[in-house]
């Protein structure tokens, strides 16, 4: 880039989707058994309190995974479908400790210990926790920042059991297909207009990146046809407003099929 006859060096950024292709080369089950499984902590390198456990069995089995918590309501359990090749996502690990993960099927019971790193020093921790456990289930509570910070999930004791190291902001919801939809981690314009949205899972695997000419802010909504209504921006309109702009995004093609300018509607 040249400006005022001075050359400025701009770093080349590889997209997260391109990077994760390299990570997936490590995710193999062949040659691994339940006695010696392939345990990959933070497989996509943006979700530190997750892991993937891969192994093979001679017969089709249906493993049950238990992530042991402090008590019954912070312990998570899931049973997977029968198969011979097993890729078991592990969500809800504690930070900075040896986590106990139990895999069971038939007469087999295998306990795996997964050591995690400490939380970032600048992550938000609750100062007080008031909880009526008789009224709650073992759920996670997801939070996002409005600008800088960490997208994370707390259990009912207030412990962080999931977070992303990339700076995704605004809405976080689960789509009908079970994936999460969060903002990208890149600004299109200050102070908080992001380039678009990532469709990902809790491991941090990004399935689709939706880039919008006007970027994204605050909110989106999944329609019955699968398309997304996204709060976007018009940085150059004559009315002098920016955020009074909504687009309908085709999930399959990434194309904008309809736009809504609120100044023309209201």
C-alpha positions in Angstrom: 0.0 0.0 0.0 1.4 3.4 -0.9 0.3 6.6 0.9 2.1 10.0 0.6 5.0 8.2 -1.2 5.6 6.0 1.8 5.4 2.2 1.6 3.4 0.6 4.3 3.6 -3.1 4.9 0.3 -4.9 5.4 0.2 -8.3 7.0 -1.4 -11.1 4.9 -4.2 -12.8 6.9 -5.1 -16.4 6.2 -8.8 -17.1 6.8 -9.7 -19.3 9.7 -11.5 -21.7 7.2 -8.2 -22.2 5.3 -6.3 -22.8 8.5 -8.7 -25.4 9.8 -8.0 -27.6 6.8 -4.5 -28.1 8.2 -5.9 -28.9 11.7 -8.2 -31.6 10.3 -5.3 -33.6 9.0 -4.6 -34.5 12.7 -8.1 -35.7 13.3 -7.9 -39.4 12.5 -9.2 -42.5 14.2 -7.4 -45.1 12.1 -4.8 -47.0 14.2 -6.2 -45.7 17.5 -8.1 -47.8 20.1 -10.1 -47.0 23.2 -7.0 -48.1 25.2 -4.9 -45.6 23.3 -7.2 -43.0 21.7 -6.2 -39.9 19.7 -7.0 -37.1 22.1 -6.8 -33.6 20.5 -7.2 -30.6 22.8 -8.6 -27.5 21.2 -8.6 -29.1 17.7 -9.4 -25.9 15.8 -7.2 -23.7 18.1 -9.9 -21.2 19.0 -11.9 -23.1 21.6 -9.5 -24.1 24.4 -12.0 -25.9 26.7 -12.9 -28.5 24.1 -11.3 -31.6 22.8 -11.9 -34.4 20.2 -11.3 -38.0 21.0 -10.9 -40.4 18.0 -10.6 -44.2 17.9 -11.8 -47.3 16.2 -13.7 -50.4 17.4 -14.0 -53.8 15.8 -17.7 -53.8 16.2 -20.3 -51.0 16.0 -20.8 -49.6 19.5 -22.6 -46.5 20.9 -20.2 -44.7 23.3 -21.5 -42.6 26.2 -19.2 -39.8 27.2 -19.3 -38.1 30.6 -17.4 -34.9 31.4 -17.2 -34.9 35.2 -18.1 -31.7 36.9 -18.1 -30.4 40.5 -21.6 -31.9 41.0 -24.5 -33.5 39.2 -25.7 -30.2 37.6 -22.2 -29.4 36.2 -21.6 -32.9 34.8 -22.4 -33.4 31.2 -23.2 -36.7 29.5 -24.1 -37.7 25.9 -24.6 -41.0 24.1 -23.4 -41.2 20.5 -24.8 -43.3 17.6 -23.4 -46.7 16.8 -20.4 -46.8 14.5 -16.9 -48.3 14.2 -15.1 -45.0 13.7 -15.5 -42.7 16.6 -15.0 -38.9 16.7 -16.3 -37.8 20.0 -16.5 -34.0 20.6 -15.8 -33.0 24.2 -17.3 -29.8 25.5 -17.4 -28.3 28.9 -13.9 -28.8 30.2 -12.6 -26.7 33.2 -9.7 -24.4 32.7 -6.3 -25.0 34.4 -6.9 -28.5 35.7 -6.9 -32.2 34.8 -10.4 -33.0 33.6 -11.9 -36.4 34.0 -13.6 -37.7 30.8 -15.3 -41.1 31.0 -16.1 -43.2 27.8 -18.3 -46.2 28.3 -19.9 -48.8 26.0 -20.8 -52.5 26.6 -18.4 -53.7 29.3 -15.8 -51.1 28.5 -15.2 -48.1 30.7 -12.2 -45.8 29.9 -11.2 -42.7 31.9 -9.2 -40.1 30.1 -7.5 -37.2 31.8 -7.3 -33.9 29.8 -5.1 -31.1 31.1 -6.2 -27.6 30.1 -4.4 -24.2 30.3 -5.4 -21.4 32.6 -8.0 -18.8 31.5 -6.8 -15.5 30.0 -6.1 -12.9 32.7 -8.6 -10.4 31.2 -11.6 -12.8 30.8 -14.7 -11.7 32.8 -15.4 -13.9 35.9 -18.4 -13.5 38.1 -17.9 -11.8 41.4 -20.9 -13.4 43.1 -23.1 -16.3 42.2 -26.6 -16.8 43.5 -28.3 -20.0 42.4 -31.3 -22.1 43.3 -30.2 -25.5 42.0 -33.6 -27.1 42.7 -35.0 -24.9 39.8 -32.2 -25.5 37.3 -30.8 -28.2 35.0 -27.2 -28.8 33.9 -27.2 -26.1 31.3 -24.6 -23.6 30.1 -25.2 -19.9 29.8 -23.7 -18.2 26.8 -22.5 -14.6 26.8 -20.9 -12.3 24.1 -19.3 -8.9 24.4 -20.6 -5.8 22.6 -17.0 -4.9 21.5 -13.8 -6.4 22.8 -13.9 -9.4 25.2 -14.6 -13.1 25.1 -17.6 -15.1 23.9 -18.0 -17.7 26.7 -20.3 -20.0 28.6 -20.7 -20.3 32.3 -22.1 -23.3 34.2 -24.6 -22.8 37.1 -21.7 -22.5 39.6 -20.3 -19.6 37.6 -17.3 -21.5 36.2 -16.3 -20.9 32.6 -16.7 -24.1 30.7 -16.3 -22.9 27.1 -14.9 -19.8 25.4 -13.5 -18.6 22.1 -10.1 -16.9 21.7 -11.3 -14.9 18.7 -13.2 -11.7 19.3 -16.8 -12.5 18.2 -19.4 -10.1 19.4 -23.2 -9.5 19.5 -25.7 -12.3 19.1 -25.0 -16.0 19.7 -27.7 -18.5 19.0 -28.0 -22.2 17.9 -29.4 -22.7 14.5 -31.9 -25.4 13.6 -29.1 -27.6 12.4 -27.4 -27.4 15.8 -24.6 -25.0 14.8 -23.8 -21.7 16.4 -24.0 -18.4 14.5 -21.6 -15.7 15.7 -20.0 -12.6 14.2 -16.7 -12.8 12.4 -13.7 -11.6 14.3 -12.8 -8.7 11.9 -14.1 -5.2 11.7 -15.4 -3.7 8.5 -15.8 -0.3 10.1 -15.4 1.1 13.6 -16.6 0.9 16.3 -18.3 -2.5 16.2 -19.4 -3.3 12.6 -18.1 -6.8 11.8 -17.5 -8.2 8.3 -20.2 -10.8 8.6 -21.0 -14.1 10.4 -19.5 -17.5 11.1 -21.5 -20.7 11.2 -19.5 -23.0 13.6 -19.7 -25.7 16.2 -18.6 -25.6 19.8 -15.2 -27.1 18.8 -14.5 -24.0 16.8 -14.9 -25.6 13.4 -16.2 -23.0 10.9 -18.6 -24.4 8.3 -19.4 -21.2 6.5 -18.3 -17.6 6.6 -20.9 -15.1 5.4 -19.4 -11.8 4.3 -21.7 -8.8 3.9 -20.9 -5.6 2.0 -22.5 -3.5 4.8 -21.2 -5.8 7.6 -23.2 -7.0 10.5 -24.1 -5.6 13.9 -26.3 -6.6 16.9 -28.8 -9.2 15.7 -29.9 -11.8 13.2 -32.9 -14.1 12.8 -33.2 -17.5 11.2 -36.3 -17.8 8.9 -38.4 -20.9 8.3 -36.8 -21.3 4.9 -33.3 -21.3 6.4 -32.4 -17.9 5.3 -31.1 -15.3 7.7 -32.4 -11.8 8.4 -29.3 -9.8 9.4 -29.0 -6.3 10.8 -26.5 -4.7 8.4 -25.3 -1.2 7.5 -25.5 1.4 4.8 -22.4 3.6 5.4 -23.2 6.0 2.5 -27.0 6.7 2.5 -28.4 10.2 2.1 -30.4 10.1 5.4 -27.2 10.1 7.4 -28.0 6.9 9.3 -26.0 3.7 9.3 -27.8 0.9 11.1 -31.3 1.3 9.5 -30.7 -1.5 7.1 -31.6 -5.2 7.1 -30.8 -7.9 4.5 -32.1 -11.4 3.9 -29.2 -13.7 3.3 -29.5 -16.9 1.3 -27.8 -19.6 3.5 -26.9 -21.8 0.5 -25.4 -19.3 -1.8 -24.5 -16.4 0.5 -26.4 -14.0 -1.8 -28.5 -11.2 -0.5 -32.0 -11.9 -1.8 -33.8 -8.9 -0.3 -32.9 -5.7 1.4 -35.0 -3.6 3.8 -34.2 0.1 4.4 -36.0 1.1 7.6 -36.3 4.8 6.6 -38.4 3.6 3.6 -40.6 1.4 5.8 -41.3 3.6 8.8 
